[in-house]
Amino acid sequence: MLEIMSRRRSIRKFTPEPVPEASVEALLDAGLLAPSGRNARPVEFFVVRDKATIERLADCREGHSGAALKTASLAIVVTARPEKSDIWAVDASIAATHILLQAEVLHLGCCWVQVMTRRCGPEMTEGAVRKILNIPADLSILCMIAVGQPDEAKEPHVLEGLDRSKVHYL
Ligand SMILES: Cc1cc2nc3c(=O)[nH]c(=O)nc-3n(C[C@H](O)[C@H](O)[C@H](O)COP(=O)(O)O)c2cc1C
């Protein structure tokens, strides 16, 4: 697992090659397998494959922040029901992280694109994404995960580079 975690990097450039159906299913299984507080399971996913729609999602962030979605062949939008859990954002973050790690196992590239609390111009990113995908108001949106076949290579993280001063032994 440490090796997979080390290899996982944010990839923001993808080839046009699609993500195989079996890989999409595995990514969603990884998300659904995530633990949640009090086992409330508030997290729900929206799977977007239409290129034109994914490009519109990229424009819901300002500047370079949504860039990974510009060439992605798949976007997984991670949402949750606040009525089911007051810590829905924590649960959704764990589910998103499961997906990022499973993508690495599948040799796919991916990148977290933040939605919650971000803006695109005067509008909140969440409102813009909600409108494009018709996401019901009772689901809050945490992030979008851009996924595809990588078209850039990044060096893995190395364990020797970790800042161990952040660990406090008592
Ligand atoms: C909570 C969170 C929000 C992030 N938001 C964005 C984002 O909006 N756009 C983006 O391109 N990358 C985003 N990232 C990716 C980070 O920039 C990236 O993980 C960080 O720079 C470390 O690089 P690495 O993922 O290659 O290890 C986000 C990552 C996390 C965990």
The ligand as a Gaussian input file, in Angstrom:
#p B3LYP/6-31G(d) Opt

LIG

0 1
 C       -8.640000      18.520000      -0.829000
 C       -7.882000      18.660000      -2.118000
 C       -8.248000      19.625000      -3.025000
 C       -7.583000      19.738000      -4.251000
 N       -8.034000      20.622000      -5.178000
 C       -7.467000      20.660000      -6.389000
 C       -8.007000      21.465000      -7.435000
 O       -9.031000      22.120000      -7.259000
 N       -7.375000      21.462000      -8.638000
 C       -6.247000      20.715000      -8.870000
 O       -5.734000      20.763000      -9.999000
 N       -5.701000      19.942000      -7.904000
 C       -6.289000      19.893000      -6.693000
 N       -5.790000      19.045000      -5.720000
 C       -4.552000      18.281000      -5.959000
 C       -3.396000      18.862000      -5.139000
 O       -2.965000      20.053000      -5.742000
 C       -2.261000      17.807000      -5.074000
 O       -2.740000      16.653000      -4.428000
 C       -1.040000      18.326000      -4.315000
 O       -0.439000      19.381000      -5.023000
 C        0.019000      17.220000      -4.105000
 O        0.419000      16.668000      -5.338000
 P        0.248000      15.102000      -5.659000
 O       -1.242000      14.814000      -5.644000
 O        0.839000      14.899000      -7.022000
 O        0.924000      14.329000      -4.598000
 C       -6.468000      18.907000      -4.526000
 C       -6.092000      17.931000      -3.589000
 C       -6.801000      17.788000      -2.425000
 C       -6.416000      16.674000      -1.465000

